[in-house]
Amino acid sequence: MEEDKDFLRQDRNYRTLKAFKKAECIYDVTYYFAHRFLTVGDRTIDQMIQAARSGKQNLAEGNIDGV
């Protein structure tokens, strides 16, 4: 039952959420990959990075709205 308390916790520290930590990793890997393996000036770079950034932002905004 201890796990149930953390499932829908009501605090503003979204940076400690497992989902947010994973979203940060996804953003970092996407940023590295896009700049390392795609052609400079390619619109795909911007789209990939924006999508990864949106994932982090949605988690932050959703957590704040939920509190």
N, CA, C and O of each residue as an XYZ file, in Angstrom:
268
protein
N       0.805     -1.196      0.000
C       0.000      0.000      0.000
C       0.850      1.263      0.000
O       0.348      2.340     -0.323
N       2.091      1.156      0.346
C       2.976      2.320      0.382
C       3.122      2.939     -1.004
O       3.225      4.160     -1.128
N       3.130      2.115     -2.044
C       3.261      2.620     -3.410
C       2.060      3.466     -3.813
O       2.210      4.404     -4.596
N       0.882      3.160     -3.302
C      -0.330      3.888     -3.668
C      -0.253      5.354     -3.278
O      -0.846      6.196     -3.952
N       0.453      5.678     -2.220
C       0.564      7.065     -1.776
C       1.321      7.912     -2.792
O       1.030      9.099     -2.938
N       2.275      7.332     -3.486
C       3.071      8.068     -4.452
C       2.423      8.138     -5.833
O       2.842      8.928     -6.679
N       1.404      7.315     -6.060
C       0.822      7.245     -7.398
C       0.211      8.581     -7.830
O       0.472      9.044     -8.940
N      -0.580      9.189     -6.988
C      -1.206     10.472     -7.313
C      -0.841     11.518     -6.263
O      -1.715     12.192     -5.717
N       0.407     11.642     -5.996
C       0.813     12.601     -4.972
C       0.528     14.027     -5.435
O       0.564     14.325     -6.629
N       0.253     14.873     -4.501
C      -0.184     16.233     -4.798
C       0.867     17.246     -4.367
O       0.633     18.018     -3.437
N       1.998     17.254     -5.016
C       2.993     18.276     -4.714
C       3.401     18.970     -6.002
O       3.069     18.512     -7.095
N       4.102     20.045     -5.873
C       4.477     20.832     -7.051
C       5.856     20.459     -7.592
O       6.316     21.056     -8.566
N       6.508     19.505     -6.989
C       7.857     19.139     -7.426
C       7.779     18.066     -8.519
O       8.078     16.896     -8.281
N       7.377     18.483     -9.702
C       7.208     17.559    -10.825
C       8.544     17.006    -11.314
O       8.572     15.969    -11.977
N       9.646     17.676    -11.001
C      10.954     17.231    -11.480
C      11.392     15.901    -10.854
O      12.306     15.249    -11.358
N      10.750     15.506     -9.773
C      11.101     14.234     -9.141
C      10.247     13.073     -9.657
O      10.489     11.923     -9.290
N       9.262     13.354    -10.493
C       8.427     12.292    -11.046
C       9.243     11.416    -11.993
O      10.075     11.914    -12.751
N       8.998     10.116    -11.941
C       9.714      9.194    -12.830
C       9.447      9.522    -14.295
O      10.357      9.470    -15.123
N       8.214      9.855    -14.610
C       7.869     10.176    -15.995
C       8.621     11.413    -16.471
O       9.054     11.461    -17.622
N       8.786     12.413    -15.608
C       9.503     13.616    -16.004
C      10.985     13.317    -16.204
O      11.602     13.833    -17.136
N      11.556     12.494    -15.341
C      12.968     12.121    -15.496
C      13.195     11.379    -16.811
O      14.198     11.596    -17.490
N      12.262     10.513    -17.159
C      12.373      9.794    -18.429
C      12.204     10.745    -19.603
O      12.893     10.609    -20.614
N      11.295     11.707    -19.481
C      11.098     12.689    -20.544
C      12.354     13.542    -20.730
O      12.689     13.914    -21.855
N      13.045     13.852    -19.640
C      14.307     14.594    -19.743
C      15.354     13.779    -20.493
O      16.081     14.316    -21.329
N      15.429     12.496    -20.199
C      16.372     11.627    -20.909
C      16.034     11.560    -22.400
O      16.922     11.625    -23.250
N      14.757     11.432    -22.700
C      14.332     11.385    -24.097
C      14.702     12.681    -24.802
O      15.160     12.659    -25.945
N      14.506     13.809    -24.131
C      14.866     15.101    -24.727
C      16.375     15.164    -24.988
O      16.805     15.566    -26.069
N      17.168     14.769    -24.000
C      18.628     14.830    -24.146
C      19.118     13.950    -25.297
O      19.950     14.370    -26.101
N      18.597     12.736    -25.364
C      19.009     11.810    -26.430
C      18.548     12.330    -27.793
O      19.290     12.254    -28.772
N      17.335     12.853    -27.854
C      16.820     13.401    -29.110
C      17.663     14.574    -29.571
O      18.002     14.668    -30.750
N      18.003     15.469    -28.658
C      18.818     16.637    -28.991
C      20.175     16.202    -29.539
O      20.636     16.702    -30.565
N      20.806     15.259    -28.834
C      22.118     14.763    -29.283
C      22.005     14.104    -30.650
O      22.785     14.402    -31.554
N      21.030     13.206    -30.800
C      20.869     12.481    -32.055
C      20.620     13.438    -33.220
O      21.249     13.322    -34.272
N      19.705     14.379    -33.026
C      19.336     15.291    -34.114
C      20.523     16.128    -34.560
O      20.716     16.337    -35.758
N      21.312     16.604    -33.622
C      22.451     17.432    -33.999
C      23.645     16.619    -34.494
O      24.488     17.123    -35.235
N      23.704     15.374    -34.082
C      24.845     14.532    -34.472
C      24.642     13.875    -35.829
O      25.584     13.792    -36.617
N      23.425     13.406    -36.118
C      23.211     12.564    -37.288
C      22.375     13.185    -38.398
O      22.280     12.603    -39.479
N      21.772     14.334    -38.173
C      20.958     14.949    -39.219
C      21.685     16.146    -39.817
O      22.556     16.739    -39.179
N      21.325     16.490    -41.027
C      21.975     17.572    -41.752
C      21.610     18.923    -41.150
O      20.449     19.179    -40.832
N      22.614     19.783    -40.998
C      22.378     21.123    -40.470
C      21.388     21.852    -41.374
O      21.496     21.795    -42.599
N      20.425     22.534    -40.762
C      19.412     23.243    -41.524
C      18.197     22.406    -41.849
O      17.228     22.920    -42.407
N      18.224     21.130    -41.515
C      17.100     20.231    -41.773
C      15.964     20.550    -40.799
O      16.182     20.626    -39.590
N      14.775     20.731    -41.318
C      13.609     21.051    -40.482
C      13.291     19.910    -39.518
O      12.673     20.136    -38.478
N      13.700     18.713    -39.847
C      13.451     17.565    -38.979
C      14.094     17.754    -37.613
O      13.542     17.317    -36.603
N      15.244     18.395    -37.572
C      15.924     18.638    -36.298
C      15.013     19.440    -35.379
O      14.794     19.062    -34.227
N      14.485     20.541    -35.887
C      13.611     21.385    -35.079
C      12.353     20.651    -34.643
O      11.909     20.802    -33.505
N      11.782     19.863    -35.529
C      10.559     19.136    -35.198
C      10.802     18.100    -34.107
O       9.997     17.964    -33.185
N      11.907     17.372    -34.209
C      12.208     16.345    -33.218
C      12.462     16.959    -31.846
O      11.964     16.466    -30.834
N      13.227     18.020    -31.820
C      13.553     18.659    -30.544
C      12.304     19.287    -29.930
O      12.101     19.201    -28.719
N      11.479     19.906    -30.742
C      10.250     20.505    -30.225
C       9.313     19.444    -29.662
O       8.677     19.671    -28.633
N       9.219     18.307    -30.307
C       8.357     17.227    -29.810
C       8.866     16.716    -28.462
O       8.074     16.484    -27.548
N      10.166     16.543    -28.336
C      10.730     16.076    -27.071
C      10.541     17.123    -25.979
O      10.250     16.777    -24.834
N      10.703     18.390    -26.318
C      10.500     19.471    -25.350
C       9.041     19.521    -24.908
O       8.753     19.768    -23.736
N       8.125     19.287    -25.837
C       6.700     19.316    -25.512
C       6.338     18.220    -24.509
O       5.490     18.430    -23.641
N       6.963     17.075    -24.622
C       6.700     15.996    -23.673
C       7.026     16.415    -22.253
O       6.247     16.167    -21.333
N       8.169     17.046    -22.071
C       8.552     17.540    -20.746
C       7.578     18.616    -20.272
O       7.134     18.599    -19.124
N       7.255     19.541    -21.156
C       6.399     20.666    -20.789
C       4.995     20.193    -20.428
O       4.394     20.713    -19.488
N       4.465     19.217    -21.159
C       3.132     18.702    -20.867
C       3.075     18.060    -19.491
O       2.088     18.224    -18.773
N       4.113     17.334    -19.114
C       4.159     16.735    -17.783
C       4.199     17.801    -16.699
O       3.507     17.689    -15.686
N       5.001     18.827    -16.907
C       5.094     19.898    -15.921
C       3.758     20.626    -15.777
O       3.284     20.833    -14.660
N       3.156     21.010    -16.885
C       1.890     21.734    -16.842
C       0.767     20.872    -16.266
O      -0.056     21.358    -15.490
N       0.735     19.608    -16.642
C      -0.289     18.713    -16.122
C      -0.175     18.522    -14.632
O      -1.189     18.483    -13.935
N       1.029     18.403    -14.130
C       1.224     18.241    -12.694
C       0.784     19.497    -11.942
O       0.124     19.406    -10.907
N       1.145     20.648    -12.457
C       0.765     21.898    -11.800
C      -0.762     22.082    -11.836
O      -1.360     22.499    -10.844
N      -1.383     21.773    -12.970
C      -2.844     21.882    -13.068
C      -3.537     20.896    -12.135
O      -4.596     21.200    -11.584
N      -2.950     19.728    -11.957
C      -3.535     18.713    -11.091
C      -3.473     19.064     -9.621
O      -4.309     18.617     -8.836
N      -2.495     19.854     -9.246
C      -2.364     20.247     -7.836
C      -3.409     21.275     -7.536
O      -3.494     21.757     -6.406
